[in-house]
Amino acid sequence: MDTTRRTLLTGLAAAPSLLVPARYARAAEPLKISHQFPGGSDKDGDFRHRLSLRFAEQVDKRSNGALKVNVYPGSSLMKVNAQFSAIRKGALDMTLLPLPYAGGEVAELNIALMPGLVTSYEQGYAWKKSEVGKALTDLLADKGVVIVTWIWQAGGAASRSVPIIAPEDTKGLKFRGGSREMDMVAKAAGATTLSIPSNETYAAMQTGAVDVVTTSATSLISFRLQEVSKHLTISKAGKSYWFMLEPLLMSKAIFDKLPKDQQALIMTVGAEMEKFALEGARADDASISDAYIKAGAKVYDLPDAALAKWVSLSRTTAWKDYAERSEGCAKLLKLAEKVPA
C-alpha cells in the first residue's frame, strides 16, 4: 500500500465522525437511560418503559444512527435511589425518575408530589409554560440536571385492610405515600409511614410491612399490587389529591458535551413524548379498576368531599412545612399555586 493511501485510511479510522452526515457527529457510545419500572416491548407493558424505548428509537432514526440510546429497565443498570445523584455527577446519562425521590438531596423537588397542589392533568402540564415550570427548570439546571420530557401521573391508594377514602381512614395503618409531604399528611391523620420506592411496594404489602400504598395508577398495575390488595381508591373523574411529576431527565454535564444539533434533537423528541405520556397515564387511569376487580379487590371512587379533606389537611401540614423549609421552597409553592386548577 502506498504511503498516501495508508495515511488517508489511518486518518479516517481516527475520525469516524467524517463518515456520518455533517449535521450529526457520532457519539462515542450510546446514551444510557436507567429506570425502575418493568421492561417489555414498545407495544405492551408499562408506558414509562415504552416511552423510553420510543425516545431512543426516534433519536436514533432522526440522527441517522449518529446518536443512540440504550434503555435499562427494572433498576438493572443502577438502583433507583442512586440515579439522581449519578445524573448530577455525569455518572449516568438519563433516567425517568419520580422527582420527589430526589427530595432528600434537593428539598425543593418535594413539590413534585405535594398532595392537593395539582388536582388534574391540565393543571400539571400547565406548569411547563408557567413561572413555576421555568423556576423548576432553572433549579434543576443549577443542580446539573435537564428536564427532557414532562410526565405527570395521577395516583390512588391500594390497601390490604380497609378502603382509604378520607384521610382519617389511614389512622393506625402503615402507610407508603411516595414523598415526604404525602407521608406527612398521613402522619397527621394518624398513620405510621414507610419510605420505599415503588418497585419495593409489592414485597412490603405481601409481608405486611405496609398496609396502604399510594402511587401512580401505572405503578399500581405494573407492580401487580392488585395481587396483595383488597381495596383500591382512585378517582374516575380525573381529579385526585395525588399527582406526581415523573420526568425524563438528562445529566447536564453529558448534555452540554453534545453538539448543538444533537441537543436540539433530544429536546424536540423529548417534548413530542409528552403527548404519549399523557395518553399512557390516562389509559392506565381508565383500566386500573378492571385489573383490581378481576383480582377480587373492591374499587371505590374518590368523592369531592373526600378530595376536599385531603387538600385541606395538606395545606395545614405539608404545604406549611414545605414553605417554611427555605426561601426557594416558599417561592416554588407560591408560583405553583398561581396555576389554575
Buried (B, 14 or more C-beta within 10 A) or exposed (E): EEEEEEEEEEEEEEEEBEEBEEEBBBBEEBBBBBBBBBBBEBEEBBBBBBBBBBBBBBBBEBBEEBBBBBBBBBBEBBEBBBBBBBBBEBBBBBBBBBBBBBBBEBBBBBBBBBBBBBBBBBBBBBBBEBBBBEBBBEBBEEBBBBBBBBBBBBBBBBBBBBBBBBBEBBEEBBBBBBBBBBBBBBBBBBBBBBEBBBBBBBEBBEEEBBBBBBBBBBBBBBBBBBEBBBBBBBBEEEBBBBBBBBBBBBBBBBBEEBBEBBBEBBBEBBEEBBEBBBEBBBEBBEEBBEBBEEBEBEBBEBBEEBBEBBBEBBBEBBBEBBBEBEEBBBBBBEBBEEBEE
